[in-house]
Every structure is written in C-alpha cells, then in structure tokens.
Amino acid sequence: MPSSASRLPMRLRKLIGTFLLMAWIIAYTVLAVTLGTASFFPQHVAVQLVYYVVAGIAWIFPVRYLLAWMQKPDTPA
C-alpha cells in the first residue's frame, strides 16, 4: 500500500517543496551567519573563508532528498 505522500500529484509536491525549500534556505542562512559571526568562532580570515565555503556547500545535502521527492513521477491510478 503506497504512503499518502506518494499519492500527492507532482504539481502539489513541487508547490509544497518550493515553500519548504525557501524556509530551509532562510533558516540555514540565519544559522550559518549566526555561527560564523559568533564570538567563540575564530576571527581569522582563513578560518572564516573555509567555514563559509563549507557552509555554502553543505546546505544542498539535506535538500537533495526534498528535490528527489518533488521530482518523483506520479504513480498511475
């Protein structure tokens, strides 16, 4: 028996996924900048460069599952 999430049409999954993706990016950005500017974080330029490069790439790993769910083809009725 398929789950109720797989019965959502692709169009609705994309709409829901778009809003989830926007919320995730905003929350992740706030968290990454807050941690990057925290007083316990070393203020050396090289350390900050490495941090922001890693933080700038790391957001995509959790998002790949959302994108895969959004792109899943509709199941025939």
C-alpha positions in Angstrom: 0.0 0.0 0.0 1.6 3.3 -1.0 2.0 6.0 1.5 -0.2 9.1 1.4 2.8 11.3 0.5 3.4 9.3 -2.7 -0.2 9.9 -3.8 0.3 13.7 -3.9 0.4 14.9 -7.5 3.8 16.2 -8.7 2.4 19.7 -9.1 1.3 19.8 -5.4 4.7 18.2 -4.3 6.5 20.9 -6.2 4.4 23.6 -4.6 5.0 22.2 -1.1 8.6 21.6 -1.8 9.2 25.1 -3.0 7.9 26.6 0.2 9.9 24.1 2.3 13.0 24.9 0.3 12.6 28.6 0.8 12.0 28.1 4.6 15.1 25.8 4.8 17.4 28.2 2.9 16.3 31.2 5.1 16.7 29.2 8.4 20.0 27.7 7.2 21.4 31.1 6.2 20.4 32.7 9.5 22.0 29.8 11.4 25.2 29.8 9.3 25.7 33.6 9.6 25.0 33.5 13.3 27.5 30.8 13.9 30.0 32.4 11.6 29.9 35.7 13.4 29.7 34.2 16.9 32.4 35.3 19.4 33.6 31.8 20.0 34.4 31.3 16.3 38.0 32.3 15.4 38.0 35.7 13.6 40.9 34.8 11.3 40.3 35.4 7.6 41.4 31.9 6.5 39.2 30.1 9.1 36.2 32.2 8.1 36.9 31.6 4.4 36.9 27.8 5.0 33.8 28.0 7.2 31.8 30.0 4.7 32.9 27.8 1.7 31.8 24.6 3.6 28.6 26.3 4.9 27.8 27.5 1.4 28.0 24.0 0.0 26.6 21.9 3.0 23.0 23.2 2.6 22.5 21.1 -0.5 23.0 17.7 1.1 19.7 17.7 3.1 17.9 19.4 0.2 18.7 16.6 -2.3 16.1 14.4 -0.6 13.5 17.1 -0.9 14.3 17.6 -4.5 14.1 13.9 -5.2 10.7 13.8 -3.6 9.5 16.7 -5.6 10.7 15.2 -8.9 9.3 11.7 -8.3 6.9 10.8 -11.1 3.2 10.5 -10.5 2.0 6.9 -9.9 -0.7 5.8 -12.2 -4.1 5.4 -10.5 
